[in-house]
Amino acid sequence: MTRSEKLLAAVLVVAGVSHFLNPEFFDPIVPPWAPGSARFATYASGVAEILVGLGIVVARTRRLALWSAAALFLAVYPANLYMAWDWRDRELSERLVAYGRLPLQIPLIWWAVALAKRTARPA
């Protein structure tokens, strides 16, 4: 397991755990058109991030988990778009957080895809 894979796994697990430690932050950024309650989406995305992060750690599931990480980063992008739109009238510091999340997803997707492409298929 490379250092980069370990780091990405840690980023995902920490992000996932944060959904359970501070769901009040994540609930309001769930787009209203998302199915189910905001709390369900918060917890579901937290579980997904934790499972994908742990999947990266396991050699047998690493490649699939890395592709899953890219898909997950893409799947949560609508929440980041909604957050940026919804926070457009907030204080500058809050708007910068919301707007900063948008371009951050692009290198995260690229990182996961690059690692997945370099990872050997399981035997």
Residue frames as a rotation matrix with the C-alpha (Angstrom) as fourth column:
MET 1
0.585 0.811 0.000 0.00
0.811 -0.585 0.000 0.00
0.000 0.000 -1.000 0.00
THR 2
-0.267 -0.708 0.654 1.46
0.676 -0.621 -0.397 3.33
0.687 0.336 0.644 -1.03
ARG 3
-0.794 -0.084 -0.602 1.63
0.522 -0.601 -0.605 6.40
-0.310 -0.795 0.521 1.17
SER 4
-0.861 0.496 -0.115 -0.81
-0.485 -0.732 0.478 8.13
0.153 0.467 0.871 -1.17
GLU 5
-0.252 0.783 -0.568 -3.31
0.042 0.596 0.802 5.28
0.967 0.178 -0.182 -0.83
LYS 6
-0.409 0.042 -0.912 -2.97
0.887 0.251 -0.387 5.40
0.213 -0.967 -0.140 2.96
LEU 7
-0.942 0.008 -0.335 -3.57
0.098 -0.949 -0.299 9.14
-0.320 -0.315 0.893 2.93
LEU 8
-0.630 0.760 -0.160 -6.65
-0.526 -0.266 0.807 8.88
0.571 0.593 0.568 0.72
ALA 9
-0.190 0.537 -0.822 -8.02
0.500 0.773 0.390 6.08
0.845 -0.337 -0.415 2.92
ALA 10
-0.616 -0.106 -0.780 -7.47
0.775 -0.256 -0.577 8.24
-0.138 -0.961 0.240 6.01
VAL 11
-0.952 0.292 -0.089 -9.13
-0.304 -0.933 0.195 11.26
-0.026 0.212 0.977 4.38
LEU 12
-0.366 0.859 -0.359 -12.20
-0.291 0.260 0.921 9.17
0.884 0.441 0.155 3.57
VAL 13
-0.173 0.294 -0.940 -12.46
0.772 0.634 0.056 7.51
0.612 -0.716 -0.336 6.98
VAL 14
-0.805 -0.154 -0.573 -12.02
0.515 -0.661 -0.546 10.82
-0.295 -0.735 0.611 8.83
ALA 15
-0.835 0.547 -0.063 -14.58
-0.498 -0.701 0.511 12.50
0.235 0.457 0.858 6.57
GLY 16
-0.245 0.769 -0.590 -17.00
0.046 0.617 0.785 9.63
0.969 0.165 -0.187 7.10
VAL 17
-0.366 0.047 -0.929 -16.62
0.900 0.272 -0.341 9.67
0.237 -0.961 -0.142 10.87
SER 18
-0.979 -0.037 -0.202 -17.18
0.094 -0.954 -0.285 13.44
-0.182 -0.298 0.937 10.86
HIS 19
-0.522 0.852 -0.036 -20.66
-0.294 -0.140 0.945 12.82
0.801 0.504 0.324 9.39
PHE 20
0.188 0.569 -0.800 -21.54
0.585 0.589 0.557 11.02
0.789 -0.573 -0.222 12.63
LEU 21
-0.426 -0.435 -0.793 -19.71
0.902 -0.272 -0.336 13.40
-0.069 -0.859 0.508 14.99
ASN 22
-0.682 0.151 -0.716 -21.18
-0.006 -0.980 -0.200 16.56
-0.732 -0.132 0.669 13.46
PRO 23
-0.464 0.539 0.703 -24.27
0.872 0.416 0.257 15.69
-0.154 0.733 -0.663 11.40
GLU 24
0.446 0.662 -0.602 -25.65
0.569 -0.729 -0.380 19.18
-0.691 -0.173 -0.702 12.03
PHE 25
-0.293 -0.605 -0.741 -23.01
-0.339 -0.659 0.672 20.55
-0.894 0.448 -0.012 9.64
PHE 26
-0.964 -0.226 0.136 -23.86
0.015 0.469 0.883 18.10
-0.264 0.854 -0.449 6.85
ASP 27
-0.296 0.933 0.203 -27.67
0.765 0.359 -0.534 17.96
-0.571 -0.002 -0.821 7.09
PRO 28
0.360 0.541 -0.760 -28.26
0.041 -0.823 -0.566 21.50
-0.932 0.173 -0.318 5.74
ILE 29
-0.345 -0.538 -0.769 -26.07
-0.738 -0.351 0.576 20.94
-0.580 0.767 -0.276 2.67
VAL 30
-0.687 0.247 0.684 -28.09
0.459 0.877 0.144 17.92
-0.564 0.413 -0.715 1.53
PRO 31
-0.928 0.361 -0.091 -30.03
-0.307 -0.607 0.733 19.13
0.209 0.708 0.674 -1.50
PRO 32
-0.389 0.853 0.348 -33.78
-0.695 -0.023 -0.719 19.18
-0.605 -0.521 0.602 -0.89
TRP 33
0.391 0.545 -0.742 -34.35
-0.907 0.364 -0.211 16.98
0.155 0.755 0.637 -3.94
ALA 34
-0.702 -0.656 -0.278 -32.22
-0.568 0.751 -0.337 14.15
0.430 -0.079 -0.900 -2.46
PRO 35
0.150 0.813 -0.563 -34.35
-0.142 0.581 0.801 11.13
0.978 -0.040 0.203 -1.56
GLY 36
0.190 0.001 -0.982 -35.10
0.840 0.517 0.163 10.50
0.508 -0.856 0.097 2.10
SER 37
0.954 0.155 -0.258 -34.28
0.285 -0.737 0.612 12.76
-0.096 -0.658 -0.747 5.00
ALA 38
0.583 -0.783 0.216 -31.20
-0.533 -0.569 -0.626 14.93
0.613 0.250 -0.749 5.20
ARG 39
0.235 -0.495 0.836 -30.03
-0.895 0.225 0.384 12.99
-0.378 -0.839 -0.391 8.26
PHE 40
0.742 0.051 0.669 -30.32
0.108 0.975 -0.195 9.71
-0.662 0.217 0.717 6.34
ALA 41
0.882 -0.422 0.208 -28.22
0.176 -0.113 -0.978 11.16
0.437 0.899 -0.025 3.50
THR 42
0.418 -0.743 0.523 -25.66
-0.850 -0.523 -0.064 12.46
0.322 -0.418 -0.850 6.00
TYR 43
0.256 -0.289 0.922 -25.30
-0.629 0.674 0.386 9.07
-0.734 -0.679 -0.009 7.66
ALA 44
0.860 0.112 0.499 -25.41
0.248 0.762 -0.599 7.13
-0.447 0.638 0.627 4.38
SER 45
0.772 -0.624 0.120 -22.64
-0.142 -0.354 -0.925 9.21
0.620 0.696 -0.362 2.85
GLY 46
0.253 -0.672 0.695 -20.64
-0.967 -0.167 0.191 8.86
-0.013 -0.721 -0.693 6.07
VAL 47
0.493 -0.019 0.870 -20.98
-0.209 0.968 0.140 5.08
-0.844 -0.250 0.474 5.95
ALA 48
0.960 -0.116 0.256 -20.01
0.279 0.290 -0.915 5.09
0.032 0.950 0.311 2.27
GLU 49
0.553 -0.800 0.233 -16.89
-0.600 -0.577 -0.554 7.15
0.577 0.167 -0.799 2.95
ILE 50
0.177 -0.476 0.862 -15.84
-0.871 0.331 0.362 4.91
-0.457 -0.815 -0.356 5.83
LEU 51
0.644 0.131 0.754 -16.40
0.057 0.974 -0.217 1.70
-0.763 0.183 0.620 3.85
VAL 52
0.930 -0.338 0.147 -14.58
0.130 -0.073 -0.989 3.01
0.345 0.938 -0.024 0.79
GLY 53
0.391 -0.816 0.426 -11.70
-0.855 -0.493 -0.160 4.21
0.341 -0.301 -0.891 2.95
LEU 54
0.185 -0.275 0.943 -11.44
-0.630 0.704 0.329 0.83
-0.754 -0.655 -0.043 4.65
GLY 55
0.882 0.195 0.430 -11.71
0.183 0.698 -0.692 -0.87
-0.435 0.689 0.580 1.26
ILE 56
0.728 -0.684 -0.050 -8.60
-0.452 -0.424 -0.784 0.98
0.516 0.593 -0.618 0.12
VAL 57
0.121 -0.693 0.711 -6.68
-0.969 0.071 0.235 -0.50
-0.214 -0.717 -0.663 3.05
VAL 58
0.315 0.078 0.946 -7.50
-0.148 0.988 -0.033 -4.09
-0.937 -0.129 0.323 2.04
ALA 59
-0.648 -0.710 -0.275 -5.32
-0.380 -0.011 0.925 -5.25
-0.660 0.704 -0.263 -0.86
ARG 60
-0.712 0.388 0.585 -8.03
0.607 0.758 0.236 -7.45
-0.352 0.524 -0.776 -2.35
THR 61
0.334 0.937 0.104 -10.58
0.907 -0.290 -0.305 -4.61
-0.256 0.196 -0.947 -2.53
ARG 62
-0.257 -0.528 -0.809 -8.21
0.417 -0.816 0.400 -1.68
-0.872 -0.235 0.430 -3.08
ARG 63
-0.961 -0.165 0.223 -8.71
0.267 -0.330 0.905 -1.18
-0.076 0.929 0.361 -6.81
LEU 64
-0.211 0.964 0.164 -12.51
0.768 0.059 0.638 -1.35
0.605 0.260 -0.752 -6.59
ALA 65
0.336 0.307 -0.890 -12.46
0.872 -0.459 0.171 0.94
-0.356 -0.834 -0.422 -3.55
LEU 66
-0.611 -0.614 -0.500 -10.32
0.346 -0.775 0.529 3.49
-0.712 0.150 0.685 -5.37
TRP 67
-0.831 0.416 0.370 -12.75
0.315 -0.197 0.929 3.55
0.459 0.888 0.033 -8.31
SER 68
0.134 0.915 -0.382 -15.56
0.900 0.049 0.433 3.77
0.415 -0.401 -0.816 -5.75
ALA 69
-0.152 -0.273 -0.950 -13.83
0.711 -0.698 0.086 6.74
-0.686 -0.662 0.300 -4.12
ALA 70
-0.979 -0.206 -0.010 -13.80
0.132 -0.663 0.737 8.57
-0.159 0.720 0.676 -7.46
ALA 71
-0.442 0.888 0.127 -17.49
0.474 0.111 0.874 7.78
0.762 0.446 -0.470 -7.95
LEU 72
0.176 0.484 -0.858 -18.29
0.984 -0.099 0.146 8.88
-0.015 -0.870 -0.493 -4.39
PHE 73
-0.569 -0.440 -0.695 -16.47
0.441 -0.876 0.194 12.20
-0.694 -0.196 0.693 -4.83
LEU 74
-0.949 0.276 0.151 -18.48
0.038 -0.377 0.925 12.71
0.313 0.884 0.348 -8.02
ALA 75
-0.232 0.930 -0.285 -21.75
0.708 0.363 0.605 11.67
0.666 -0.061 -0.743 -6.35
VAL 76
0.105 0.267 -0.958 -21.44
0.927 -0.374 -0.003 14.19
-0.359 -0.888 -0.287 -3.51
TYR 77
-0.843 -0.491 0.220 -20.67
0.538 -0.758 0.368 17.05
-0.014 0.429 0.903 -5.90
PRO 78
-0.150 0.847 0.510 -24.36
0.421 -0.412 0.808 18.08
0.895 0.336 -0.294 -6.13
ALA 79
0.599 0.321 -0.734 -24.34
0.797 -0.147 0.586 18.66
0.081 -0.936 -0.344 -2.35
ASN 80
-0.348 -0.800 -0.488 -21.33
0.758 -0.547 0.356 20.94
-0.552 -0.246 0.797 -2.76
LEU 81
-0.762 0.165 0.626 -23.07
0.426 -0.600 0.677 22.83
0.487 0.783 0.387 -5.58
TYR 82
0.321 0.947 -0.026 -26.19
0.572 -0.172 0.802 23.18
0.754 -0.272 -0.597 -3.46
MET 83
0.316 -0.277 -0.907 -24.12
0.894 -0.234 0.383 24.37
-0.319 -0.932 0.174 -0.48
ALA 84
-0.759 -0.651 0.025 -22.41
0.609 -0.696 0.380 27.04
-0.230 0.304 0.925 -2.63
TRP 85
-0.490 0.658 0.572 -25.76
0.295 -0.492 0.819 28.26
0.820 0.570 0.047 -3.93
ASP 86
0.466 0.763 -0.448 -27.52
0.646 0.052 0.761 28.07
0.604 -0.645 -0.469 -0.55
TRP 87
0.264 -0.464 -0.846 -24.71
0.857 -0.290 0.426 29.92
-0.443 -0.837 0.321 1.25
ARG 88
-0.142 -0.370 0.918 -24.46
0.864 -0.498 -0.067 32.72
0.482 0.784 0.391 -1.33
ASP 89
0.410 0.382 0.828 -25.85
0.016 -0.911 0.412 35.29
0.912 -0.156 -0.379 1.13
ARG 90
0.808 -0.156 -0.568 -23.78
0.588 0.258 0.767 34.29
0.027 -0.953 0.300 4.14
GLU 91
0.701 -0.638 -0.319 -20.70
-0.341 -0.692 0.636 35.99
-0.627 -0.337 -0.703 5.51
LEU 92
0.493 -0.574 -0.654 -17.64
-0.828 -0.079 -0.556 36.01
0.267 0.815 -0.514 3.26
SER 93
-0.506 -0.754 0.419 -15.77
-0.846 0.529 -0.069 33.44
-0.169 -0.389 -0.906 5.37
GLU 94
-0.096 0.564 0.820 -18.67
-0.172 0.802 -0.572 30.98
-0.980 -0.196 0.019 5.07
ARG 95
0.848 0.378 -0.371 -19.06
-0.390 -0.028 -0.921 31.63
-0.358 0.925 0.123 1.34
LEU 96
0.071 -0.912 -0.404 -15.34
-0.981 0.009 -0.193 30.93
0.179 0.410 -0.894 0.88
VAL 97
-0.564 -0.184 0.805 -15.79
-0.473 0.871 -0.133 27.55
-0.677 -0.456 -0.578 2.58
ALA 98
0.378 0.823 0.424 -18.74
-0.010 0.461 -0.887 26.73
-0.926 0.331 0.183 0.37
TYR 99
0.845 -0.081 -0.529 -17.05
-0.530 -0.264 -0.806 27.90
-0.075 0.961 -0.265 -2.83
GLY 100
-0.130 -0.990 0.058 -13.74
-0.986 0.135 0.102 26.28
-0.108 -0.044 -0.993 -1.86
ARG 101
-0.121 0.159 0.980 -15.37
-0.264 0.946 -0.186 22.86
-0.957 -0.281 -0.072 -1.74
LEU 102
0.817 0.550 -0.173 -16.27
-0.289 0.130 -0.949 23.04
-0.500 0.825 0.265 -5.44
PRO 103
0.505 -0.662 -0.555 -12.79
-0.720 0.031 -0.693 22.96
0.476 0.749 -0.461 -6.99
LEU 104
-0.260 -0.619 0.741 -11.52
-0.915 0.404 0.017 20.66
-0.310 -0.673 -0.671 -4.22
GLN 105
0.508 0.534 0.676 -13.60
-0.311 0.846 -0.434 17.77
-0.803 0.010 0.595 -5.58
ILE 106
0.863 -0.156 -0.480 -11.75
-0.470 0.098 -0.877 17.82
0.184 0.983 0.012 -8.91
PRO 107
-0.171 -0.979 -0.110 -8.31
-0.840 0.204 -0.502 16.89
0.514 0.007 -0.858 -7.51
LEU 108
-0.264 0.133 0.955 -9.95
-0.717 0.635 -0.286 14.34
-0.645 -0.761 -0.072 -5.20
ILE 109
0.807 0.575 0.135 -11.57
-0.300 0.595 -0.746 12.62
-0.509 0.561 0.653 -8.18
TRP 110
0.601 -0.656 -0.456 -8.32
-0.599 0.008 -0.801 12.80
0.530 0.754 -0.388 -10.15
TRP 111
-0.308 -0.748 0.588 -6.35
-0.950 0.214 -0.226 11.41
0.043 -0.629 -0.776 -7.16
ALA 112
0.093 0.429 0.899 -8.64
-0.487 0.807 -0.335 8.40
-0.869 -0.406 0.283 -6.77
VAL 113
0.954 0.270 -0.130 -8.67
-0.229 0.381 -0.895 7.67
-0.192 0.884 0.426 -10.51
ALA 114
0.319 -0.915 -0.246 -4.89
-0.784 -0.110 -0.611 7.98
0.532 0.388 -0.753 -10.79
LEU 115
-0.414 -0.459 0.786 -4.39
-0.851 0.501 -0.156 5.58
-0.322 -0.734 -0.598 -7.90
ALA 116
0.446 0.669 0.595 -6.97
-0.348 0.742 -0.573 3.13
-0.824 0.048 0.564 -9.28
LYS 117
0.888 -0.122 -0.444 -5.24
-0.428 0.135 -0.894 3.07
0.169 0.983 0.068 -12.66
ARG 118
-0.059 -0.998 -0.013 -1.89
-0.848 0.057 -0.526 2.28
0.526 -0.021 -0.850 -11.01
THR 119
-0.186 0.040 0.982 -3.29
-0.821 0.543 -0.177 -0.45
-0.540 -0.839 -0.068 -8.79
ALA 120
-0.891 -0.208 -0.403 -3.00
-0.403 0.771 0.494 -4.01
0.208 0.602 -0.771 -10.04
ARG 121
0.179 0.956 -0.233 -6.13
-0.738 0.287 0.610 -6.06
0.650 0.063 0.757 -10.47
PRO 122
0.077 -0.120 0.990 -6.64
-0.879 0.461 0.125 -8.55
-0.471 -0.879 -0.070 -7.63
ALA 123
-0.782 -0.481 -0.395 -5.50
-0.610 0.722 0.328 -12.09
0.127 0.498 -0.858 -8.40
